[in-house]
Amino acid sequence: MLTAYYNGEIVYAQQAANKNVYLCPACMQQVILRKGNLKIPHFAHMKNSDCINQQDGETNEHLNGKQQMIEFINPHPAKLEVYLKEINQRPDILMGNLAIEFQCSPIGVKRLTQRINGYQDMKMRSLWILGSNYRKKFCSTSMNKFFYYIKGWGFCMFFWNTHNHDLEMRFNCQFVNSKLRYQKMFFYTWDEFIHKLKFPPKNLSYGHNIDNLLKELTNIRNKIFYHDKFALKLQNLCYSKGHDIAAAPLVCHFQNCTTPVVGRKYLYWKILILNYLDNDLQVEQLYKKSIELLKISESYPLIKNVDKFKRQAFSDFLADLCKRGYIIIKENNIYVKKYPAWFHDYYQKIQYIIMKV
Ligand SMILES: [Zn+2]
């Protein structure tokens, strides 16, 4: 940590002298001043300390990033490592009612949720900015817990780069034909960042690309080939209806964009819906029946009403089926006008796409 108590006052490690006794603001135990060549000056707990807020073994990235963020926020007042004893938490930076966390080390969704809720209990909001280790894992589903949803910008995530001293905002994160796409923007001051947020981009759509469609198709076939558990389960269901998952109707690929909430499961979901499509089925029945197998994660502690995004993905696909003349929806009942045609197999489907689409 960069700050500690000396004679009841907060001091910065940079300005601290070696001879003094410093205390941790959270546990009030003595901490050691470290001024070496490898890391910037900081305080560390003694070995065997049981402090909950202990961040010993803090990386240089974390120490540097916190200091850089204070400069980023300047001229707005912000404080480093303020201990909030009501919730026993210590945000990296406190800026009025906003807690800013520069998360570099691994954290589970349960612990993250507790900390977000802690701030909420204090009527505070929290901004989670991620370090370099997380940047490398961006496409992994374990990152979903850090997503924000910002109106006009879609699903967003934030990163700090200690080499360039900048805030990176990845926005409009969407799965397009099962692949995560995003746009990015960099900010060098807090004011620049806040100002920009008022002017969201006009167009958030990614459009169609035949190569992506073919990749999606090959991917689902490979999943079967390599015995992916979920894909096999769905394949069995398709077989029971006389279909092959890799030969699903083309209409499964047209409504191709979805939020990270549904993500890579969107294609499976659309195939499930087509399998269950039946006359006089109610929309809500179809929703419940088809989503059951998917087991979509609800772990989005920074987003309100995750359910809304699932329902959106579902109704987008139904709307596409209506538009293309396959179904009609009247008073929440579904009437099938014609069933979308399944291909004989994967090869026939590929050939058709290359020739016609
Ligand atoms: Zn402590």
Residues whose N, C-alpha, C, O or C-beta is under 5 A from the ligand:
A	BS01	ZN	C24 A26 C27 M28 C51
